[in-house]
Amino acid sequence: MQEFLYETTQGDTWDLISFKVFGTERFSKKIAQNNLTYIKTVIFPPGIKIFIPNEIKTEEKGENPPWL
């Protein structure tokens, strides 16, 4: 699985990282699961390197589910 790096800024959270990278909080759980070293971190300090799996980039990240 290929990945790319995101470097945290003071105050980042999993959902904020997902929003900054993808424009939605929807991928915060997948990002956290890909970074088990920091899984219990709630609020990040600056400078932590977070790996973002490339498989997320290929998903249809902004579409509503079919029932909406």
Backbone hydrogen bonds in HBPLUS format (Angstrom, degrees):
<---DONOR---> <-ACCEPTOR-->    atom                        ^
c    i                          cat <-CA-CA->   ^        H-A-AA   ^      H-
h    n   atom  resd res      DA  || num        DHA   H-A  angle D-A-AA Bond
n    s   type  num  typ     dist DA aas  dist angle  dist       angle   num
A0054-ASN N   A0002-GLN O   2.92 MM  52  5.60 175.9  1.92 145.1 143.7     1
A0004-PHE N   A0052-ILE O   2.94 MM  48  5.25 150.2  2.03 137.4 146.5     2
A0052-ILE N   A0004-PHE O   2.72 MM  48  5.25 166.5  1.73 162.8 167.6     3
A0006-TYR N   A0050-ILE O   2.74 MM  44  5.03 144.6  1.87 145.6 156.8     4
A0050-ILE N   A0006-TYR O   2.71 MM  44  5.03 176.5  1.71 159.9 161.1     5
A0008-THR N   A0048-ILE O   2.86 MM  40  5.20 163.3  1.88 146.3 150.4     6
A0047-GLY N   A0008-THR O   2.90 MM  39  5.23 159.5  1.94 138.8 132.0     7
A0012-ASP N   A0009-THR O   3.09 MM   3  5.83 158.6  2.14 150.0 147.7     8
A0011-GLY N   A0044-PHE O   2.94 MM  33  5.46 150.5  2.03 177.7 169.0     9
A0044-PHE N   A0012-ASP O   2.76 MM  32  5.15 173.2  1.77 158.4 160.5    10
A0017-ILE N   A0013-THR O   2.86 MM   4  6.08 157.7  1.91 157.9 163.6    11
A0018-SER N   A0014-TRP O   3.07 MM   4  6.31 165.6  2.09 150.4 154.0    12
A0019-PHE N   A0015-ASP O   2.96 MM   4  6.13 155.1  2.02 140.1 147.3    13
A0020-LYS N   A0016-LEU O   2.82 MM   4  6.03 161.1  1.85 151.1 155.9    14
A0021-VAL N   A0017-ILE O   2.97 MM   4  6.14 158.5  2.02 153.5 158.9    15
A0022-PHE N   A0018-SER O   2.81 MM   4  5.72 166.6  1.83 152.8 157.5    16
A0023-GLY N   A0019-PHE O   2.71 MM   4  4.34 139.2  1.87 119.3 127.8    17
A0028-SER N   A0025-GLU O   3.12 MM   3  5.73 166.1  2.14 131.6 130.7    18
A0031-ILE N   A0027-PHE O   3.00 MM   4  6.21 159.9  2.05 157.0 163.1    19
A0032-ALA N   A0028-SER O   2.94 MM   4  6.11 162.4  1.97 149.0 153.9    20
A0033-GLN N   A0029-LYS O   2.92 MM   4  6.11 160.5  1.96 149.9 155.2    21
A0034-ASN N   A0030-LYS O   3.11 MM   4  6.24 130.6  2.36 135.6 147.5    22
A0034-ASN N   A0031-ILE O   3.13 MM   3  5.13 134.7  2.34  96.1 108.8    23
A0035-ASN N   A0032-ALA O   2.98 MM   3  5.16 159.0  2.02 108.4 115.1    24
A0038-TYR N   A0035-ASN O   2.94 MM   3  5.78 149.4  2.04 125.4 132.2    25
A0039-ILE N   A0036-LEU O   3.30 MM   3  4.78 169.7  2.32  98.5 101.5    26
A0041-THR N   A0038-TYR O   2.84 MM   3  5.27 163.3  1.87 121.6 127.1    27
A0056-ILE N   A0053-PRO O   3.24 MM   3  5.92 151.2  2.33 115.2 121.0    28
A0057-LYS N   A0054-ASN O   2.90 MM   3  5.20 123.2  2.23 105.0 119.7    29
A0059-GLU N   A0056-ILE O   3.08 MM   3  5.30 150.3  2.17 106.5 115.4    30
A0061-LYS N   A0059-GLU O   2.96 MM   2  5.45 112.5  2.43 111.9  94.5    31
A0068-LEU N   A0065-PRO O   3.08 MM   3  5.87 170.7  2.09 128.1 130.8    32
